[in-house]
């Protein structure tokens, strides 16, 4: 029989911190007494177990230990026991902090988020004493393993949903683990919204001739729109104003020119998704080109066709209107690059005419004129003419005036100059016998006034036979003397035959009257019948 009085040499280790079920235990022993190790046991009690205790495990050492139910948290000592075949029992002990209490987790997340959930807060406190060692956020309610690689020593501030996760109501779980392996969580509902809002620019004038306008915007989202901003060009984005079921924004200072003003409208939903709508506003203040062809004024006509050209370098001509005085504005006819309008029933006097051309943006150009309707004939006064006469010419004089000016004056078809005061003078040639003199004044409106005068010209030399007895004698000289001194009145026939003085180059040049000179010349002819 072998004598063995030497207890086995025990080697024993365990986690320094553990919950009630202690894993990761290592227990081994060597027996120098020679009988060999026959059993192992782990206890939390320092009392050596009897070699005959039923809890001995045999030759295979246990790797775990479970504290008895009801054991309170705190510092404990575990004892690893070994016995040999001779019944010698020995042990090794290790301190273990028992922590059966899971951390208290505080967790919050935005109620609505896109796939990357930012603004998450996760914290935990551990009353069990072992301390919080890791944090994790999941979208699954399955408790993660303490050995999961997803544990982080610091609390994450965000969470990313797995690509392909559908929008809708979700629950996020904020987990905490302590050094003992206790795991606890807190959850927060999150609506996953990865869909951008819808946005549209509903009211915009483009192109326009205005440097300011109010932009109308609609935007919607299942989980709500938090903001709408408007950016002009590269300027700062400025919030729009909620108005009714949409948004409005007052645009000011828009720049004129063909390059336009780039407008970017951005809508942001509760989850942080954004959507953009863009437009370009061109401000065009180019005025139409409008011309008025030559009009007739003054005129005696009450109807007149107006016309001219109209065009725009950048827009379409929308209308050309014509207004007479303060009357109703009427639309002209536009054909290609020309316009026309028939004026009718213009009243007498001065008529102001206003023509306005407008393009489709409302840019307008205006031209105006005045048409004077003059239906009054000019005044025409003819000074008295000398008739009968033996002269071969006579100067016609008179006066003609008109409120709108005299255009022409003709005497027997010949154009005669009219002085600024309206007077005129023109010498006409007379033929022997009756001469009709026609004087016509025409004003600038085309109205005419006609006057006629008849001049009888006797261009045969007078005979001196005043008394018509067929001979020239003293009786004729005596009758001429009586007319000259006023004892008798001269008839036209007396003048035609007795007006023989003065003599020029031996020939009578009648002066239109019978005077003493005529009596003397008749007496000379009595003495010398061949006088002329």
Secondary structure as the mmCIF struct_conf table of DSSP 4:
data_model
#
loop_
_struct_conf.conf_type_id
_struct_conf.id
_struct_conf.beg_label_comp_id
_struct_conf.beg_label_asym_id
_struct_conf.beg_label_seq_id
_struct_conf.end_label_comp_id
_struct_conf.end_label_asym_id
_struct_conf.end_label_seq_id
HELX_LH_PP_P HELX_LH_PP_P1 UNK A 6 UNK A 8
STRN STRN1 UNK A 9 UNK A 13
BEND BEND1 UNK A 16 UNK A 16
STRN STRN2 UNK A 17 UNK A 18
BEND BEND2 UNK A 20 UNK A 20
STRN STRN3 UNK A 21 UNK A 22
BEND BEND3 UNK A 24 UNK A 24
STRN STRN4 UNK A 26 UNK A 30
BEND BEND4 UNK A 32 UNK A 35
STRN STRN5 UNK A 37 UNK A 43
BEND BEND5 UNK A 44 UNK A 45
BEND BEND6 UNK A 47 UNK A 47
HELX_LH_PP_P HELX_LH_PP_P2 UNK A 48 UNK A 50
TURN_TY1_P TURN_TY1_P1 UNK A 51 UNK A 52
TURN_TY1_P TURN_TY1_P2 UNK A 54 UNK A 55
BEND BEND7 UNK A 59 UNK A 60
HELX_LH_PP_P HELX_LH_PP_P3 UNK A 61 UNK A 62
BEND BEND8 UNK A 63 UNK A 63
STRN STRN6 UNK A 65 UNK A 66
HELX_LH_PP_P HELX_LH_PP_P4 UNK A 67 UNK A 68
TURN_TY1_P TURN_TY1_P3 UNK A 69 UNK A 70
HELX_LH_PP_P HELX_LH_PP_P5 UNK A 71 UNK A 72
BEND BEND9 UNK A 73 UNK A 73
STRN STRN7 UNK A 74 UNK A 84
TURN_TY1_P TURN_TY1_P4 UNK A 85 UNK A 86
STRN STRN8 UNK A 89 UNK A 98
HELX_LH_PP_P HELX_LH_PP_P6 UNK A 101 UNK A 103
STRN STRN9 UNK A 104 UNK A 108
BEND BEND10 UNK A 111 UNK A 111
STRN STRN10 UNK A 112 UNK A 113
BEND BEND11 UNK A 115 UNK A 115
STRN STRN11 UNK A 116 UNK A 118
BEND BEND12 UNK A 119 UNK A 119
STRN STRN12 UNK A 121 UNK A 125
BEND BEND13 UNK A 127 UNK A 130
STRN STRN13 UNK A 132 UNK A 138
BEND BEND14 UNK A 139 UNK A 140
BEND BEND15 UNK A 142 UNK A 142
HELX_LH_PP_P HELX_LH_PP_P7 UNK A 143 UNK A 145
TURN_TY1_P TURN_TY1_P5 UNK A 146 UNK A 147
TURN_TY1_P TURN_TY1_P6 UNK A 149 UNK A 150
STRN STRN14 UNK A 152 UNK A 152
BEND BEND16 UNK A 153 UNK A 154
BEND BEND17 UNK A 157 UNK A 157
STRN STRN15 UNK A 158 UNK A 160
HELX_LH_PP_P HELX_LH_PP_P8 UNK A 161 UNK A 162
TURN_TY1_P TURN_TY1_P7 UNK A 163 UNK A 164
HELX_LH_PP_P HELX_LH_PP_P9 UNK A 165 UNK A 166
BEND BEND18 UNK A 167 UNK A 167
STRN STRN16 UNK A 168 UNK A 178
TURN_TY1_P TURN_TY1_P8 UNK A 179 UNK A 180
STRN STRN17 UNK A 183 UNK A 192
BEND BEND19 UNK A 195 UNK A 195
HELX_LH_PP_P HELX_LH_PP_P10 UNK A 196 UNK A 197
STRN STRN18 UNK A 198 UNK A 203
BEND BEND20 UNK A 207 UNK A 207
STRN STRN19 UNK A 208 UNK A 208
BEND BEND21 UNK A 209 UNK A 209
BEND BEND22 UNK A 211 UNK A 211
STRN STRN20 UNK A 213 UNK A 220
TURN_TY1_P TURN_TY1_P9 UNK A 222 UNK A 223
STRN STRN21 UNK A 225 UNK A 232
TURN_TY1_P TURN_TY1_P10 UNK A 233 UNK A 234
BEND BEND23 UNK A 235 UNK A 235
STRN STRN22 UNK A 238 UNK A 239
STRN STRN23 UNK A 241 UNK A 243
TURN_TY1_P TURN_TY1_P11 UNK A 244 UNK A 245
STRN STRN24 UNK A 246 UNK A 251
HELX_LH_PP_P HELX_LH_PP_P11 UNK A 254 UNK A 255
STRN STRN25 UNK A 256 UNK A 256
BEND BEND24 UNK A 257 UNK A 257
TURN_TY1_P TURN_TY1_P12 UNK A 258 UNK A 259
STRN STRN26 UNK A 261 UNK A 269
TURN_TY1_P TURN_TY1_P13 UNK A 270 UNK A 271
BEND BEND25 UNK A 272 UNK A 272
STRN STRN27 UNK A 274 UNK A 281
STRN STRN28 UNK A 283 UNK A 283
HELX_LH_PP_P HELX_LH_PP_P12 UNK A 286 UNK A 288
STRN STRN29 UNK A 289 UNK A 290
BEND BEND26 UNK A 298 UNK A 298
STRN STRN30 UNK A 299 UNK A 299
BEND BEND27 UNK A 300 UNK A 300
BEND BEND28 UNK A 302 UNK A 302
STRN STRN31 UNK A 304 UNK A 311
BEND BEND29 UNK A 313 UNK A 315
STRN STRN32 UNK A 317 UNK A 324
TURN_TY1_P TURN_TY1_P14 UNK A 325 UNK A 326
BEND BEND30 UNK A 327 UNK A 327
STRN STRN33 UNK A 330 UNK A 331
HELX_LH_PP_P HELX_LH_PP_P13 UNK A 332 UNK A 332
STRN STRN34 UNK A 333 UNK A 335
TURN_TY1_P TURN_TY1_P15 UNK A 336 UNK A 337
STRN STRN35 UNK A 338 UNK A 343
BEND BEND31 UNK A 345 UNK A 345
HELX_LH_PP_P HELX_LH_PP_P14 UNK A 346 UNK A 347
BEND BEND32 UNK A 348 UNK A 348
STRN STRN36 UNK A 349 UNK A 359
TURN_TY1_P TURN_TY1_P16 UNK A 360 UNK A 361
STRN STRN37 UNK A 364 UNK A 373
HELX_LH_PP_P HELX_LH_PP_P15 UNK A 376 UNK A 378
STRN STRN38 UNK A 379 UNK A 382
HELX_LH_PP_P HELX_LH_PP_P16 UNK A 383 UNK A 386
BEND BEND33 UNK A 388 UNK A 388
STRN STRN39 UNK A 389 UNK A 389
BEND BEND34 UNK A 392 UNK A 392
STRN STRN40 UNK A 393 UNK A 401
TURN_TY1_P TURN_TY1_P17 UNK A 403 UNK A 404
STRN STRN41 UNK A 406 UNK A 411
TURN_TY1_P TURN_TY1_P18 UNK A 412 UNK A 413
STRN STRN42 UNK A 414 UNK A 415
TURN_TY1_P TURN_TY1_P19 UNK A 420 UNK A 421
BEND BEND35 UNK A 422 UNK A 422
STRN STRN43 UNK A 423 UNK A 429
BEND BEND36 UNK A 432 UNK A 432
STRN STRN44 UNK A 433 UNK A 443
TURN_TY1_P TURN_TY1_P20 UNK A 444 UNK A 445
BEND BEND37 UNK A 446 UNK A 446
STRN STRN45 UNK A 448 UNK A 457
BEND BEND38 UNK A 460 UNK A 460
HELX_LH_PP_P HELX_LH_PP_P17 UNK A 461 UNK A 462
BEND BEND39 UNK A 464 UNK A 464
TURN_TY1_P TURN_TY1_P21 UNK A 466 UNK A 467
BEND BEND40 UNK A 469 UNK A 471
HELX_RH_AL_P HELX_RH_AL_P1 UNK A 474 UNK A 484
TURN_TY1_P TURN_TY1_P22 UNK A 485 UNK A 486
BEND BEND41 UNK A 487 UNK A 488
HELX_LH_PP_P HELX_LH_PP_P18 UNK A 489 UNK A 491
HELX_RH_AL_P HELX_RH_AL_P2 UNK A 492 UNK A 498
BEND BEND42 UNK A 502 UNK A 502
STRN STRN46 UNK A 503 UNK A 504
TURN_TY1_P TURN_TY1_P23 UNK A 505 UNK A 506
STRN STRN47 UNK A 507 UNK A 508
BEND BEND43 UNK A 512 UNK A 513
HELX_RH_AL_P HELX_RH_AL_P3 UNK A 516 UNK A 527
TURN_TY1_P TURN_TY1_P24 UNK A 529 UNK A 530
#
